[in-house]
């Protein structure tokens, strides 16, 4: 009773496609006041995205993909030298997940009690340099 067809189902599936890249325009977050006000794009949006990614624990929130964020909680209580080396690698890996990021360089680590203030320079796909700063508990 099923119809007889002369074509394969795979013939209808389009395999010649390009992945669409989305614009960087996003909501502007004020992390000091915890508010959102207006929109931002370009370098400011990338800097904001970097900051958010580094403050998000990898795999913690189901709203993000499993590759979004920075795995840092397991470094709490570790030796500072070990934490520095691991964080350099992990930050680089996390930021390169963003297709707009080309490289992560010039790391500086400043211990502040049981935390590390980390700064680095991020090169974007437009050639711009974005300075990033984040404090991580270790």
N, CA, C and O atoms as a MOPAC input file, in Angstrom:
PM7 MOZYME 1SCF
protein

 N      0.79300 1    -1.19900 1     0.00000 1
 C      0.00000 1     0.00000 1     0.00000 1
 C      0.84100 1     1.27200 1     0.00000 1
 O      0.30000 1     2.36400 1    -0.17600 1
 N      2.14600 1     1.15400 1     0.19300 1
 C      2.99200 1     2.34300 1     0.16500 1
 C      3.30500 1     2.70900 1    -1.27600 1
 O      3.44400 1     1.82900 1    -2.12600 1
 N      3.41600 1     3.99400 1    -1.55400 1
 C      3.72500 1     4.40800 1    -2.92600 1
 C      5.14300 1     3.99500 1    -3.30600 1
 O      6.04200 1     3.95800 1    -2.46500 1
 N      5.32200 1     3.69100 1    -4.56500 1
 C      6.62800 1     3.32200 1    -5.08100 1
 C      7.28300 1     4.58500 1    -5.63300 1
 O      6.72000 1     5.25100 1    -6.50100 1
 N      8.46900 1     4.91100 1    -5.13100 1
 C      9.14700 1     6.13100 1    -5.58200 1
 C     10.45700 1     5.77900 1    -6.25600 1
 O     11.04900 1     4.73300 1    -5.98800 1
 N     10.90100 1     6.65800 1    -7.13000 1
 C     12.14200 1     6.44600 1    -7.86900 1
 C     13.27800 1     7.34500 1    -7.37500 1
 O     14.26100 1     7.53700 1    -8.09000 1
 N     13.15900 1     7.88900 1    -6.18200 1
 C     14.22800 1     8.76900 1    -5.69500 1
 C     14.63000 1     8.38000 1    -4.27700 1
 O     13.87500 1     7.75100 1    -3.53600 1
 N     15.82900 1     8.77400 1    -3.94000 1
 C     16.35400 1     8.53200 1    -2.60300 1
 C     16.02300 1     9.73200 1    -1.71800 1
 O     16.02100 1    10.87000 1    -2.18500 1
 N     15.74900 1     9.48100 1    -0.47500 1
 C     15.45800 1    10.55800 1     0.47100 1
 C     16.65000 1    11.50600 1     0.59500 1
 O     16.46500 1    12.71500 1     0.73700 1
 N     17.85400 1    10.97600 1     0.54400 1
 C     19.05700 1    11.80100 1     0.67500 1
 C     19.21700 1    12.78500 1    -0.47500 1
 O     19.93900 1    13.77200 1    -0.33700 1
 N     18.56300 1    12.54100 1    -1.60700 1
 C     18.65000 1    13.45600 1    -2.73700 1
 C     18.02600 1    14.80800 1    -2.41300 1
 O     18.38500 1    15.81700 1    -3.02000 1
 N     17.10800 1    14.83500 1    -1.47300 1
 C     16.41300 1    16.07400 1    -1.13900 1
 C     17.12800 1    16.89200 1    -0.07200 1
 O     16.77000 1    18.04700 1     0.15500 1
 N     18.12400 1    16.32200 1     0.58400 1
 C     18.82300 1    17.02600 1     1.64800 1
 C     19.92100 1    17.88200 1     1.03700 1
 O     20.80900 1    17.38700 1     0.34400 1
 N     19.83800 1    19.16200 1     1.30900 1
 C     20.83000 1    20.08500 1     0.77300 1
 C     22.11500 1    19.97700 1     1.59000 1
 O     22.08900 1    20.11200 1     2.81300 1
 N     23.22600 1    19.73800 1     0.92200 1
 C     24.50600 1    19.61500 1     1.61900 1
 C     25.45500 1    20.75200 1     1.27500 1
 O     26.53600 1    20.85200 1     1.85600 1
 N     25.06800 1    21.60100 1     0.34800 1
 C     25.90500 1    22.72400 1    -0.04200 1
 C     25.37200 1    23.97700 1     0.65000 1
 O     24.50200 1    24.66800 1     0.12100 1
 N     25.90600 1    24.26000 1     1.83800 1
 C     25.43500 1    25.41300 1     2.58400 1
 C     26.60200 1    26.05600 1     3.31500 1
 O     27.65200 1    25.44100 1     3.50000 1
 N     26.40300 1    27.29200 1     3.72500 1
 C     27.40600 1    28.01500 1     4.50100 1
 C     26.82700 1    28.33700 1     5.86300 1
 O     25.64200 1    28.64600 1     5.99500 1
 N     27.68500 1    28.26000 1     6.87900 1
 C     27.25500 1    28.61700 1     8.22000 1
 C     27.10300 1    30.13000 1     8.29100 1
 O     27.98100 1    30.87100 1     7.85000 1
 N     25.99300 1    30.58200 1     8.84400 1
 C     25.73800 1    32.00600 1     8.93700 1
 C     26.40200 1    32.57000 1    10.18000 1
 O     26.31400 1    31.98800 1    11.26100 1
 N     27.05800 1    33.69000 1    10.02500 1
 C     27.68500 1    34.36800 1    11.15200 1
 C     26.76900 1    35.50500 1    11.58600 1
 O     26.27600 1    36.26900 1    10.75600 1
 N     26.55100 1    35.60600 1    12.86400 1
 C     25.63000 1    36.60700 1    13.36900 1
 C     26.34800 1    37.90400 1    13.70700 1
 O     27.53200 1    37.89900 1    14.04500 1
 N     25.64000 1    38.99000 1    13.61500 1
 C     26.20000 1    40.29800 1    13.93400 1
 C     26.55200 1    40.36700 1    15.41400 1
 O     26.03500 1    39.60000 1    16.22500 1
 N     27.43500 1    41.29200 1    15.75200 1
 C     27.87200 1    41.40100 1    17.13900 1
 C     27.00400 1    42.34900 1    17.96000 1
 O     27.30100 1    42.58200 1    19.13200 1
 N     25.97000 1    42.88800 1    17.39500 1
 C     25.10800 1    43.82200 1    18.12700 1
 C     24.38300 1    43.07600 1    19.24400 1
 O     23.76800 1    42.03400 1    19.01900 1
 N     24.46900 1    43.63100 1    20.44700 1
 C     23.86700 1    42.97600 1    21.60500 1
 C     23.47600 1    44.01500 1    22.64900 1
 O     23.74800 1    45.20500 1    22.48600 1
 N     22.84600 1    43.56200 1    23.70500 1
 C     22.46600 1    44.46300 1    24.78800 1
 C     23.70000 1    44.89200 1    25.57400 1
 O     24.59800 1    44.08300 1    25.80800 1
 N     23.75100 1    46.16000 1    25.98300 1
 C     24.86800 1    46.67900 1    26.77700 1
 C     24.59600 1    46.38500 1    28.24600 1
 O     23.57500 1    46.79700 1    28.79800 1
 N     25.53000 1    45.66500 1    28.87200 1
 C     25.38600 1    45.32500 1    30.28700 1
 C     26.28800 1    46.22300 1    31.12400 1
 O     27.45000 1    46.44700 1    30.78600 1
 N     25.73800 1    46.73000 1    32.21200 1
 C     26.52500 1    47.47600 1    33.18200 1
 C     26.73300 1    46.54600 1    34.36600 1
 O     25.83000 1    46.36100 1    35.18100 1
 N     27.92900 1    45.95800 1    34.46500 1
 C     28.18000 1    44.97400 1    35.51900 1
 C     28.29100 1    45.62100 1    36.89400 1
 O     28.13500 1    44.94000 1    37.90800 1
 N     28.55600 1    46.91900 1    36.94800 1
 C     28.63100 1    47.60400 1    38.24500 1
 C     27.25600 1    47.74500 1    38.88700 1
 O     27.11000 1    47.58500 1    40.09900 1
 N     26.24700 1    48.04500 1    38.06800 1
 C     24.90000 1    48.25400 1    38.60800 1
 C     23.98200 1    47.05700 1    38.38500 1
 O     22.89000 1    46.99600 1    38.94900 1
 N     24.42400 1    46.10200 1    37.56000 1
 C     23.59300 1    44.93700 1    37.27300 1
 C     22.41000 1    45.26300 1    36.38100 1
 O     21.36100 1    44.62600 1    36.47600 1
 N     22.57600 1    46.25700 1    35.51400 1
 C     21.48000 1    46.67000 1    34.63900 1
 C     21.87500 1    46.53000 1    33.16900 1
 O     23.05200 1    46.41600 1    32.82500 1
 N     20.86300 1    46.54300 1    32.32700 1
 C     21.04800 1    46.53400 1    30.88000 1
 C     20.50300 1    47.85000 1    30.36300 1
 O     19.37600 1    48.23400 1    30.67800 1
 N     21.31300 1    48.54400 1    29.56300 1
 C     20.86300 1    49.83500 1    29.04600 1
 C     21.34400 1    50.01200 1    27.61700 1
 O     22.53900 1    50.17500 1    27.37000 1
 N     20.42600 1    49.98000 1    26.69900 1
 C     20.75400 1    50.20800 1    25.30700 1
 C     21.41200 1    49.01800 1    24.63300 1
 O     21.30200 1    47.87600 1    25.07900 1
 N     22.09600 1    49.32400 1    23.54700 1
 C     22.73500 1    48.30400 1    22.72500 1
 C     24.20000 1    48.67800 1    22.52300 1
 O     24.59500 1    49.83100 1    22.69600 1
 N     24.99400 1    47.67900 1    22.15400 1
 C     26.38600 1    47.92500 1    21.78300 1
 C     26.75800 1    46.97200 1    20.65900 1
 O     26.08800 1    45.96200 1    20.44100 1
 N     27.82100 1    47.29500 1    19.95200 1
 C     28.30700 1    46.40700 1    18.89800 1
 C     29.80500 1    46.59800 1    18.72600 1
 O     30.42800 1    47.36300 1    19.46200 1
 N     30.37400 1    45.91100 1    17.76600 1
 C     31.79200 1    46.04400 1    17.47600 1
 C     32.68200 1    45.62500 1    18.63300 1
 O     32.43500 1    44.62100 1    19.30000 1
 N     33.72000 1    46.41700 1    18.85500 1
 C     34.72800 1    46.11800 1    19.87100 1
 C     34.12100 1    46.02700 1    21.26900 1
 O     34.50100 1    45.16000 1    22.05600 1
 N     33.18500 1    46.91200 1    21.58000 1
 C     32.54000 1    46.89300 1    22.89700 1
 C     31.75300 1    45.59700 1    23.11100 1
 O     31.78300 1    45.03000 1    24.20300 1
 N     31.06200 1    45.13300 1    22.09300 1
 C     30.28800 1    43.89100 1    22.20700 1
 C     31.20700 1    42.68300 1    22.37300 1
 O     30.90300 1    41.77200 1    23.14300 1
 N     32.31800 1    42.67300 1    21.65900 1
 C     33.26700 1    41.56800 1    21.79500 1
 C     33.87400 1    41.57000 1    23.19200 1
 O     33.99100 1    40.51600 1    23.81700 1
 N     34.26400 1    42.74600 1    23.68900 1
 C     34.82900 1    42.85000 1    25.04000 1
 C     33.82600 1    42.36300 1    26.08100 1
 O     34.19300 1    41.66700 1    27.02700 1
 N     32.57700 1    42.72700 1    25.90700 1
 C     31.52700 1    42.28700 1    26.83100 1
 C     31.33500 1    40.77600 1    26.75000 1
 O     31.17000 1    40.11900 1    27.77800 1
 N     31.35600 1    40.22100 1    25.54500 1
 C     31.21900 1    38.77700 1    25.37100 1
 C     32.36200 1    38.01300 1    26.01300 1
 O     32.15200 1    36.96200 1    26.61900 1
 N     33.57600 1    38.54100 1    25.88000 1
 C     34.74900 1    37.92200 1    26.50700 1
 C     34.59100 1    37.92100 1    28.01800 1
 O     34.82100 1    36.90600 1    28.67500 1
 N     34.20000 1    39.05400 1    28.56200 1
 C     34.02100 1    39.18200 1    30.01300 1
 C     32.97600 1    38.18600 1    30.52400 1
 O     33.19400 1    37.51500 1    31.53400 1
 N     31.85900 1    38.09400 1    29.83200 1
 C     30.79700 1    37.16300 1    30.24700 1
 C     31.26700 1    35.71400 1    30.16900 1
 O     30.98200 1    34.91800 1    31.06400 1
 N     31.98700 1    35.37200 1    29.10100 1
 C     32.45500 1    33.99800 1    28.95100 1
 C     33.40000 1    33.61400 1    30.08200 1
 O     33.32300 1    32.50400 1    30.60900 1
 N     34.28800 1    34.52500 1    30.45300 1
 C     35.26600 1    34.21900 1    31.49500 1
 C     34.64300 1    34.15600 1    32.88600 1
 O     35.21000 1    33.53800 1    33.78600 1
 N     33.49900 1    34.77900 1    33.07300 1
 C     32.82100 1    34.73100 1    34.37300 1
 C     31.79700 1    33.60700 1    34.46800 1
 O     31.19300 1    33.40700 1    35.52200 1
 N     31.59600 1    32.87400 1    33.38100 1
 C     30.63000 1    31.77400 1    33.35700 1
 C     31.37200 1    30.45200 1    33.51700 1
 O     32.25200 1    30.13200 1    32.71800 1
 N     31.02200 1    29.69000 1    34.53800 1
 C     31.65600 1    28.38400 1    34.75000 1
 C     31.22300 1    27.43600 1    33.62900 1
 O     30.03500 1    27.29700 1    33.33800 1
 N     32.19500 1    26.79800 1    33.01800 1
 C     31.95500 1    25.88900 1    31.89800 1
 C     30.96000 1    24.79400 1    32.27600 1
 O     31.13800 1    24.10300 1    33.27900 1
 N     29.91000 1    24.64400 1    31.46400 1
 C     28.94400 1    23.56900 1    31.65200 1
 C     27.93900 1    23.76400 1    32.76300 1
 O     27.13600 1    22.86400 1    33.01100 1
 N     27.94500 1    24.89300 1    33.44100 1
 C     27.06600 1    25.09400 1    34.58500 1
 C     25.62700 1    25.41900 1    34.18500 1
 O     24.68800 1    24.91600 1    34.80100 1
 N     25.44700 1    26.24500 1    33.17300 1
 C     24.11800 1    26.74600 1    32.83400 1
 C     23.62900 1    26.14100 1    31.52100 1
 O     24.28100 1    26.30100 1    30.48900 1
 N     22.49300 1    25.45100 1    31.54500 1
 C     22.00700 1    24.78300 1    30.33200 1
 C     21.62100 1    25.74000 1    29.20300 1
 O     21.46600 1    25.30800 1    28.06100 1
 N     21.46400 1    27.01600 1    29.49900 1
 C     21.11300 1    27.97000 1    28.44500 1
 C     22.27000 1    28.15400 1    27.45800 1
 O     22.04800 1    28.51800 1    26.30300 1
 N     23.50800 1    27.90300 1    27.91200 1
 C     24.68100 1    28.02700 1    27.05500 1
 C     25.07400 1    26.66500 1    26.50100 1
 O     24.72600 1    25.63000 1    27.07000 1
 N     25.80400 1    26.67300 1    25.38100 1
 C     26.31200 1    25.40900 1    24.84600 1
 C     27.32600 1    24.83500 1    25.83300 1
 O     27.86300 1    25.55900 1    26.67100 1
 N     27.58100 1    23.55000 1    25.73000 1
 C     28.48500 1    22.89300 1    26.68200 1
 C     29.92800 1    23.37600 1    26.54600 1
 O     30.74500 1    23.11200 1    27.42700 1
 N     30.25600 1    24.07800 1    25.46300 1
 C     31.60700 1    24.59700 1    25.25200 1
 C     31.76800 1    26.04700 1    25.69400 1
 O     32.85700 1    26.60900 1    25.57100 1
 N     30.70300 1    26.66200 1    26.20500 1
 C     30.74800 1    28.08100 1    26.56900 1
 C     31.13900 1    28.24500 1    28.02900 1
 O     30.52600 1    27.65000 1    28.91500 1
 N     32.15000 1    29.04200 1    28.27100 1
 C     32.54800 1    29.34900 1    29.63700 1
 C     33.97500 1    28.93000 1    29.92800 1
 O     34.70800 1    28.47600 1    29.05000 1
 N     34.34600 1    29.09700 1    31.19000 1
 C     35.70400 1    28.80900 1    31.64700 1
 C     35.64200 1    27.84500 1    32.81600 1
 O     34.96700 1    28.12000 1    33.80900 1
 N     36.33200 1    26.72600 1    32.71500 1
 C     36.41200 1    25.76400 1    33.81700 1
 C     37.45200 1    26.27000 1    34.80600 1
 O     38.65100 1    26.18700 1    34.54100 1
 N     37.00200 1    26.79400 1    35.94400 1
 C     37.93500 1    27.35600 1    36.92200 1
 C     37.69300 1    26.84600 1    38.33600 1
 O     38.60300 1    26.88300 1    39.16400 1
 N     36.48800 1    26.37200 1    38.63000 1
 C     36.16700 1    25.97600 1    40.00500 1
 C     37.06200 1    24.86400 1    40.52800 1
 O     37.36200 1    24.82800 1    41.72100 1
 N     37.49200 1    23.95900 1    39.66200 1
 C     38.34300 1    22.85900 1    40.12400 1
 C     39.74900 1    23.32600 1    40.50000 1
 O     40.53400 1    22.54400 1    41.03500 1
 N     40.07500 1    24.58800 1    40.22700 1
 C     41.38800 1    25.12700 1    40.58400 1
 C     41.41100 1    25.75900 1    41.97300 1
 O     42.47400 1    26.13200 1    42.46700 1
 N     40.25100 1    25.88000 1    42.59900 1
 C     40.19400 1    26.45000 1    43.94700 1
 C     40.98200 1    25.54900 1    44.88900 1
 O     40.74500 1    24.34300 1    44.95800 1
 N     41.92500 1    26.15300 1    45.61500 1
 C     42.75400 1    25.41300 1    46.56100 1
 C     44.04200 1    24.87100 1    45.97600 1
 O     44.88100 1    24.35000 1    46.71100 1
 N     44.21300 1    24.98400 1    44.66500 1
 C     45.44400 1    24.49900 1    44.02900 1
 C     46.57700 1    25.50700 1    44.24400 1
 O     46.33800 1    26.66900 1    44.57300 1
 N     47.80500 1    25.04300 1    44.05400 1
 C     48.97200 1    25.92300 1    44.13900 1
 C     48.83600 1    27.03600 1    43.09600 1
 O     48.34600 1    26.80500 1    41.99000 1
 N     49.27400 1    28.23800 1    43.45800 1
 C     49.12200 1    29.40300 1    42.58900 1
 C     49.84000 1    29.21800 1    41.24500 1
 O     49.30100 1    29.60500 1    40.20900 1
 N     51.03900 1    28.63700 1    41.24400 1
 C     51.77300 1    28.43400 1    39.98600 1
 C     51.02400 1    27.48600 1    39.05300 1
 O     50.95500 1    27.71600 1    37.84500 1
 N     50.46700 1    26.42600 1    39.61800 1
 C     49.68800 1    25.47500 1    38.82300 1
 C     48.43700 1    26.16300 1    38.26700 1
 O     48.09800 1    25.99600 1    37.09600 1
 N     47.75400 1    26.93800 1    39.12200 1
 C     46.53800 1    27.63300 1    38.69600 1
 C     46.83300 1    28.61200 1    37.56200 1
 O     46.05800 1    28.71000 1    36.61000 1
 N     47.94500 1    29.33400 1    37.65600 1
 C     48.32300 1    30.27700 1    36.59000 1
 C     48.48400 1    29.55600 1    35.25100 1
 O     47.92300 1    29.97000 1    34.23700 1
 N     49.25600 1    28.47600 1    35.26700 1
 C     49.51200 1    27.73600 1    34.02300 1
 C     48.21700 1    27.17900 1    33.43900 1
 O     47.98200 1    27.27500 1    32.23500 1
 N     47.38400 1    26.60000 1    34.29000 1
 C     46.11300 1    26.03500 1    33.82200 1
 C     45.18500 1    27.12100 1    33.29100 1
 O     44.56200 1    26.95000 1    32.24400 1
 N     45.09300 1    28.23700 1    34.00900 1
 C     44.18200 1    29.30300 1    33.58500 1
 C     44.60800 1    29.91800 1    32.26000 1
 O     43.75700 1    30.28400 1    31.44800 1
 N     45.89400 1    30.03600 1    32.03100 1
 C     46.35400 1    30.56500 1    30.74100 1
 C     45.85400 1    29.67500 1    29.60700 1
 O     45.31300 1    30.16900 1    28.61800 1
 N     46.03300 1    28.37100 1    29.75000 1
 C     45.56800 1    27.43500 1    28.71900 1
 C     44.05000 1    27.43400 1    28.60100 1
 O     43.50800 1    27.45100 1    27.49500 1
 N     43.36800 1    27.41400 1    29.73300 1
 C     41.90400 1    27.33700 1    29.71900 1
 C     41.26100 1    28.60500 1    29.18600 1
 O     40.26600 1    28.54000 1    28.46400 1
 N     41.81700 1    29.75500 1    29.53100 1
 C     41.27700 1    31.01900 1    29.01700 1
 C     41.46700 1    31.08200 1    27.50400 1
 O     40.55300 1    31.46500 1    26.77300 1
 N     42.64700 1    30.70800 1    27.04300 1
 C     42.90500 1    30.70400 1    25.59800 1
 C     41.91500 1    29.79500 1    24.88200 1
 O     41.32300 1    30.18700 1    23.87600 1
 N     41.73600 1    28.58900 1    25.39400 1
 C     40.80600 1    27.63900 1    24.77400 1
 C     39.37300 1    28.16800 1    24.79200 1
 O     38.65800 1    28.05800 1    23.79600 1
 N     38.95500 1    28.73600 1    25.90800 1
 C     37.58800 1    29.25100 1    26.02600 1
 C     37.33900 1    30.39500 1    25.05200 1
 O     36.30300 1    30.43200 1    24.38900 1
 N     38.28000 1    31.32500 1    24.96300 1
 C     38.06900 1    32.48900 1    24.10500 1
 C     38.15900 1    32.14500 1    22.62500 1
 O     37.48300 1    32.76700 1    21.80600 1
 N     38.97600 1    31.17300 1    22.27300 1
 C     39.05900 1    30.76700 1    20.86300 1
 C     37.79300 1    30.04800 1    20.39800 1
 O     37.60100 1    29.83900 1    19.20000 1
 N     36.93000 1    29.67100 1    21.34200 1
 C     35.62600 1    29.10300 1    20.99000 1
 C     34.78600 1    30.13400 1    20.23600 1
 O     33.97400 1    29.77500 1    19.38300 1
 N     34.98700 1    31.42500 1    20.55400 1
 C     34.27900 1    32.51300 1    19.87500 1
 C     34.93400 1    32.73600 1    18.51500 1
 O     36.13000 1    33.02000 1    18.44000 1
 N     34.15900 1    32.61000 1    17.44700 1
 C     34.70300 1    32.71600 1    16.08700 1
 C     35.29800 1    34.08500 1    15.78600 1
 O     36.04900 1    34.22700 1    14.82100 1
 N     34.98000 1    35.09300 1    16.59100 1
 C     35.52700 1    36.43400 1    16.37300 1
 C     36.93100 1    36.58800 1    16.94800 1
 O     37.62600 1    37.55200 1    16.62700 1
 N     37.35700 1    35.65200 1    17.79300 1
 C     38.66300 1    35.73000 1    18.45300 1
 C     39.69700 1    34.95600 1    17.63900 1
 O     39.49800 1    33.78500 1    17.31600 1
 N     40.80100 1    35.62300 1    17.31200 1
 C     41.88000 1    35.01900 1    16.53300 1
 C     43.01400 1    34.54200 1    17.44100 1
 O     43.55100 1    33.45300 1    17.23800 1
 N     43.38100 1    35.34900 1    18.44300 1
 C     44.46000 1    34.95000 1    19.34700 1
 C     44.28300 1    35.60500 1    20.71300 1
 O     43.60200 1    36.62000 1    20.85800 1
 N     44.92200 1    34.98700 1    21.71200 1
 C     44.90600 1    35.49300 1    23.08600 1
 C     46.36200 1    35.52600 1    23.54600 1
 O     47.03100 1    34.49400 1    23.57200 1
 N     46.85000 1    36.71600 1    23.90900 1
 C     48.27000 1    36.89700 1    24.22600 1
 C     48.45400 1    37.81100 1    25.44000 1
 O     47.49400 1    38.30900 1    26.02700 1
 N     49.72000 1    38.01000 1    25.78800 1
 C     50.14000 1    38.98200 1    26.80600 1
 C     49.43900 1    38.79900 1    28.14400 1
 O     48.89000 1    39.74900 1    28.70300 1
 N     49.46000 1    37.58600 1    28.64700 1
 C     48.83900 1    37.31400 1    29.94100 1
 C     49.65000 1    37.94400 1    31.06700 1
 O     50.88100 1    37.92300 1    31.05000 1
 N     48.94700 1    38.50000 1    32.03700 1
 C     49.55200 1    38.96800 1    33.28400 1
 C     48.68400 1    38.45900 1    34.42300 1
 O     47.45600 1    38.50900 1    34.35700 1
 N     49.34300 1    37.96800 1    35.47200 1
 C     48.64400 1    37.42500 1    36.63800 1
 C     49.07400 1    38.20900 1    37.87000 1
 O     50.26600 1    38.37600 1    38.12800 1
 N     48.09200 1    38.68700 1    38.62800 1
 C     48.36400 1    39.44500 1    39.84300 1
 C     47.58600 1    38.80900 1    40.99000 1
 O     46.36400 1    38.94100 1    41.05800 1
 N     48.29500 1    38.10900 1    41.90300 1
 C     47.61400 1    37.48800 1    43.04300 1
 C     47.03800 1    38.55400 1    43.98000 1
 O     47.69500 1    39.54500 1    44.29800 1
 N     45.81400 1    38.32900 1    44.40700 1
 C     45.16400 1    39.20300 1    45.38800 1
 C     44.47100 1    38.30400 1    46.40700 1
 O     43.29800 1    37.96800 1    46.24600 1
 N     45.19100 1    37.91900 1    47.44800 1
 C     44.63900 1    36.99400 1    48.43200 1
 C     44.46300 1    35.61900 1    47.82000 1
 O     45.42400 1    35.01100 1    47.35000 1
 N     43.23100 1    35.13000 1    47.82900 1
 C     42.95400 1    33.80800 1    47.25400 1
 C     42.41500 1    33.91000 1    45.82600 1
 O     41.79300 1    32.97400 1    45.32400 1
 N     42.65500 1    35.04000 1    45.18400 1
 C     42.19300 1    35.25400 1    43.80800 1
 C     43.36200 1    35.65000 1    42.91700 1
 O     44.43600 1    36.02500 1    43.38800 1
 N     43.12100 1    35.55700 1    41.63600 1
 C     44.07700 1    36.03400 1    40.63800 1
 C     43.38700 1    37.06400 1    39.75800 1
 O     42.33100 1    36.79100 1    39.18800 1
 N     43.98100 1    38.24200 1    39.64700 1
 C     43.53400 1    39.22800 1    38.67300 1
 C     44.30100 1    38.91800 1    37.39500 1
 O     45.53000 1    38.97500 1    37.37200 1
 N     43.57900 1    38.59200 1    36.34400 1
 C     44.19500 1    38.16800 1    35.08600 1
 C     43.86600 1    39.18400 1    34.00200 1
 O     42.70700 1    39.55000 1    33.81000 1
 N     44.88500 1    39.62800 1    33.30600 1
 C     44.67600 1    40.48800 1    32.14400 1
 C     45.29800 1    39.79900 1    30.93300 1
 O     46.28700 1    39.07500 1    31.04900 1
 N     44.70400 1    40.03800 1    29.78600 1
 C     45.24200 1    39.49000 1    28.54100 1
 C     44.77900 1    40.35500 1    27.38200 1
 O     43.86200 1    41.16500 1    27.51600 1
 N     45.42000 1    40.17200 1    26.25900 1
 C     45.09600 1    40.90800 1    25.04700 1
 C     44.50300 1    39.93200 1    24.03300 1
 O     45.07700 1    38.87900 1    23.75600 1
 N     43.36100 1    40.29700 1    23.49400 1
 C     42.65100 1    39.43900 1    22.54400 1
 C     42.64500 1    40.11900 1    21.17800 1
 O     42.26600 1    41.28500 1    21.06100 1
 N     43.06300 1    39.39100 1    20.15000 1
 C     43.01800 1    39.89900 1    18.78400 1
 C     41.76700 1    39.34800 1    18.11300 1
 O     41.52500 1    38.14100 1    18.12400 1
 N     40.97000 1    40.24800 1    17.52800 1
 C     39.71300 1    39.84800 1    16.89900 1
 C     39.90500 1    39.62000 1    15.40500 1
 O     40.95900 1    39.92200 1    14.84600 1
 N     38.87500 1    39.08600 1    14.77700 1
 C     38.92700 1    38.81700 1    13.33900 1
 C     38.96100 1    40.09000 1    12.50100 1
 O     39.21700 1    40.03200 1    11.29800 1
 N     38.70500 1    41.24100 1    13.12300 1
 C     38.81200 1    42.51900 1    12.41600 1
 C     40.18200 1    43.15500 1    12.62200 1
 O     40.44800 1    44.24200 1    12.11000 1
 N     41.06000 1    42.47300 1    13.37800 1
 C     42.39600 1    42.98700 1    13.63600 1
 C     42.49000 1    43.89000 1    14.85100 1
 O     43.57500 1    44.35900 1    15.19400 1
 N     41.36800 1    44.13700 1    15.50300 1
 C     41.37300 1    44.99800 1    16.68600 1
 C     41.90000 1    44.24300 1    17.90400 1
 O     41.74900 1    43.02600 1    18.01100 1
 N     42.51700 1    44.98400 1    18.81400 1
 C     42.98300 1    44.42900 1    20.08000 1
 C     41.97500 1    44.79900 1    21.16200 1
 O     41.57500 1    45.95600 1    21.28500 1
 N     41.57400 1    43.80500 1    21.93800 1
 C     40.65700 1    44.02400 1    23.05400 1
 C     41.37700 1    43.59000 1    24.32000 1
 O     41.82700 1    42.44900 1    24.42500 1
 N     41.48400 1    44.50200 1    25.28200 1
 C     42.09500 1    44.16600 1    26.56700 1
 C     41.01400 1    43.58600 1    27.46500 1
 O     39.91500 1    44.13100 1    27.56900 1
 N     41.34000 1    42.47700 1    28.10900 1
 C     40.37400 1    41.80900 1    28.97800 1
 C     40.96500 1    41.67100 1    30.37000 1
 O     42.16400 1    41.44500 1    30.53300 1
 N     40.09800 1    41.81000 1    31.38100 1
 C     40.52100 1    41.69600 1    32.77000 1
 C     39.44500 1    40.95600 1    33.54000 1
 O     38.25900 1    41.26500 1    33.41700 1
 N     39.86100 1    39.97500 1    34.33900 1
 C     38.90700 1    39.19700 1    35.11600 1
 C     39.59400 1    38.72300 1    36.39200 1
 O     40.79900 1    38.47100 1    36.39700 1
 N     38.82600 1    38.60300 1    37.47100 1
 C     39.33800 1    38.07000 1    38.72800 1
 C     38.74300 1    36.68600 1    38.93700 1
 O     37.52700 1    36.50700 1    38.88500 1
 N     39.61700 1    35.70400 1    39.17600 1
 C     39.21300 1    34.30900 1    39.34900 1
 C     39.64500 1    33.84300 1    40.73700 1
 O     40.79300 1    34.04800 1    41.13100 1
 N     38.73200 1    33.21700 1    41.47800 1
 C     39.07700 1    32.62700 1    42.77300 1
 C     39.85400 1    31.34200 1    42.55500 1
 O     39.46000 1    30.49400 1    41.75400 1
 N     40.97700 1    31.20100 1    43.28500 1
 C     41.76900 1    29.96900 1    43.18300 1
 C     42.13600 1    29.44500 1    44.55900 1
 O     42.80200 1    28.41600 1    44.67000 1

